[in-house]
Amino acid sequence: METFQALILNNPDELFAAELQSLPITALPEGEVLVQVGYSSLNYKDALAVTNMALVVRQFPIVPGIDLAGVVQESHDERFKPGDRVFATGWGLGEKYWGGFAQYARLKADWLMPLPDGLDEQQTMQIGTAGFTAMLCVMALEKQGVTPASGEILVTGATGGVGSYAIVLLAKLGYQVVAATGRAAQLGDYLKSLGAVRIITRLEPTKRPLAQPEWAGAIDCVGSQTLATVLSQIHYGGSVATCGLAGGGDLSTSVYPFILRGVNLLGIDSVMQPLSQRELAWSRLAALMTDDRWQVMQSRVVRLDQVLEISPQLLAGTSHGRTVVAC
Ligand code: NDP
């Protein structure tokens, strides 16, 4: 193929523009491996990038899309050969480097991994950065000694991509998961099918630094006042994995949960995780996502030309589950 379709973001003279373009293969940036992209996925960060709602993109023009999976076409690195099925998440794709919302991508070999055992391209992208992040959160809680016997685990932003995977993974590992959501009436049954034992409404802001201890651990996708409230409700010695800011990037709290209850706040970043952690997380994801879990996890597949129209829904919190992009 001499030309390919790509979503391009640009800001000439600070005038942001996003459009699907047909480009020659020669327009791709340098890299060791040329990949024909089969699927990408639409993450919260991608929705921010394509709507220009936050400073996600650090270099224009750019192809957004922080995730991609596809087939190697050309490789100048001995780890990959034409025909290999590969994927990449993070590493600055769709932020600093051209990412997955295109039919072709040229990448550094260091960013690529073989598809996880037993998963195809579409499943890998259904998991994508969201599922990977949820797995990293679970692993962080485990490392702090949070076990299924410790007590209930709270997941906030429960109906989103990270939240949905957090519930599935925790439940599959035997944890008692409580889902906090703004959409209990519409999506409570969905959250229970994922494995939540109880559904609660979104947490109210609190001024109290310490409240009744309720949770042995938590995975927080929301940030801001929600995270402050979560911290005030954690058991003595419990842990909170913080990964998101769907409710805001600020955090106003006090030292009391930390110095009086020994609470651990665990920061989770999916973008720059080293390869060893990625391999571990993805092998666990592939094993935990059994057929019955694939059946309950809701996702939709959209076309590349629908990304611009669908992104505002993600930011408005009116979509749920995962959005896979067929390239
Ligand atoms: P989604 O948009 O799929 O889900 C976010 C969920 O948060 C929504 O479904 C909604 O759940 C809840 N929510 C949305 N708006 C608000 C609000 N104003 N106040 C409270 N809750 C809200 O996003 P993802 O799951 O993909 O990502 C979640 C967060 O994690 C994002 O902030 C994203 O940037 C971050 N993230 C961070 C990563 C990292 O490496 N640290 C990697 C991946 C994501 P409900 O209606 O059920 O309450």
Residues whose N, C-alpha, C, O or C-beta is under 5 A from the ligand:
A	BS01	NDP	N43 Y44 K45 T129 A130 T133 G157 A158 T159 G160 G161 V162 G163 A180 T181 G182 R183 C221 V222 C243 G244 L245 A246 G247 I268 D269 S270 V271 L314 G317 S319 G321
